Amino acid sequence: MALMALTACDSGEKRSSTGESLAAQGTAIVSADNAAETLPGTPMAQRIAVVGLLNKRNGQTRDLVMKPGQAQRVGDAVVRVRACEQTAPWENTPEVGAFVQLDVRSAGSGKWYRVFSGWLFRDRPERNVVEHPIYDVWVRECRMSWPETGPETIKSGVKAARGAGAASDTTAPNAAAPEPAENAAN
């Protein structure tokens, strides 16, 4: 009981797994907003998600084009996109996904209910399925861009880093070579 009382008095200070304050360890604490600014690619607010919506009763499909944070109402359904992502072009397995929420109005009570909230993936729909008798939702695309170079891109025409065997533009003055170690021992 005393432990629960102590945890309720949390100061809000971030702690490591050992309980030591991260600030005391000198670990930089970065907020999610600041971390998102440093990620490569199109900022989330500028991405465009294309989400398909199927009404199973009348067979009509619609492509809904939205930016993250936007929602569109179609009849008794509201589709909301919270985020969209795609893997970088240099990744081995291409993935396109979006965090989607589906709210549906009940015919009887007229109240809105959240029937789905989660990530949907274009090429792997079995990972997360929208289970609703009337509506189906799926991701068609996420329009965003990536930098032209990946983490292991080799640029042609760029000078190689100077290492142990690299030639130097400046030459050292002629210096006498050091004597071998065995001669120095005599």
N, C-alpha and C positions, 0 to 999 in steps of 0.2 A: 504494500500500500504506500509506504514511504517513497518507493522508487517511482511510482506513478505520480506522486505529488511533486517530486523533483523534476520529472520530465515535463510537467505542465509549466514549469518555470523556465523554459528554454529561453535563452537570451537571443536566439536567432543567429548566433555565431556559428559558422560552418566548422565542423569537426572532422578529423580523419577517423579511420577505422580504429585507431588506438585511443581515440578520445581527445587527442591534442588538438588545439585550435589550429586550423589551416593557416590563419593569419600569423600565428606564432611560429609556424614552420617556414614561413616565407613563401608559401604556395600562393600563386596568383588566383584570385577568385574572379571569374568572368561570368557576367550575367548572360542568359540565353540571348538577349537582344544584342549584346556586344559580340557574342560568338557568331551569330548569324551574319553580322556585317562583314566578317573576315572570310566567310566561305566563298569559294569560287562559284561562278555561274550567275544566272539572273536572280536578282533579289526576289523574295517570295511575292511581294506586292505587285511585281511586274509580270509574273508568270501567268499563263492562261491555260486553264483546264477545259477539256472537252469531255463531257460526261453524257453517256447515253441513258435515256429513260424510256422504259417500255410499260405501257398500260396493257396488261394481259386481257382485260375485258373487251377492249375494242381493237386491240392489235396495233395501236398507233405507237410509233417510236419517234423520239425527238432527240436531237443533239443540243445539249445545253452548253453554251460557251460562257465561262465565268472566270474571274480572277479569284484567288484565295481570299476568303472572307465574304464573298458574295453568295446570294441565294436566289433561286428562281422558283416561282410557284407555277405548277401546271395542274389545273383542276384541284383535286384534294391532296396533292402531294407538294411538298417543298423540299427541293434538293439544295443542299448547302455544301460548298467546297471550302475546307479549312486550309488545305495545303496540297501542293502537287510536286512531284519529283520525277526525275528520270536519271538513270545512271549516266556517267560521263561517257563520251564516245570511245575512250580508250579502255573502258572496262570490258572484261571478257563476256559477261552475261548482261545484255541490255534489259533494263527493267523500266517500266513506266507505271507510276502509281499515284493515287490521290487519296487524301483523307476526306471522306464524304459522310454527310449526315442526311438521313431521309426522315422527314416528319410527314405523317399522314393524318388527315382529319377523319375521325370516326363518323360514319353515316348516322348512327343512332344518336349519339350524344353531342356531336358537333365539336368535341374537344380534339386538340392536336396531340398526337403521341409520337415519340421518337421510336421508330422501328429499326433503325440501323445507325450506327456511328462507328466508323473504323476505316482502315486502309483497304482500298481495292486496287488490284494489280491487273493491268491489261492482259499480259500474257500468262498469268497464273490465277485465273478467277477462283480456283478451288481453295486458295489460301484464306479467303474471307468471302462469305456468300451472303447476299441480301435475301433473307427469307421472308417474303411477303406474298399473300395470295393475289394481289392486284398489280403491284409495281415491282419492276426489276431495274436496277441501276448498275452501270458498268463504266469503266474508264476507257476512253478512246485515245486520248493523248494529253500530254503536258508540254506546252510550248515554252521552251526556255533555251538559253544558250550557255555554252561553256567556253572557257578560254581555249585558244587554239592549241595550247600545249598541255600535255599531261605530266604526271609526276616523273616519268622516266623518258620523256621525249628527248631525242638527240637532235640538236640543231646543226645543220650543215653550215659551213662557213664561219663558225664561231671558233676562236682560238681555244685550244685545250687548256685546262687548268694546269698551272705550273706545279709539277710534282717533283719527285726525286729524279726522274729521268728526263724532265722537260728541259728544253734549251732555253737559255736566258738571252734577253736582248742586250743586256750589259755583260761585258766580259770582265773577269777579275784580272788584275795585273799579274804578270808572270811571277809566280812564287815558287820557291824551291819545294819539291815534294818532300814530305816527312820521311825520315829514315825508318826502315822496317823495325819492328819491335825487338827482333832478336839482336840487331846490331847495337841497339841502345842498351842492352843488358850487359855488354862486354865491358 
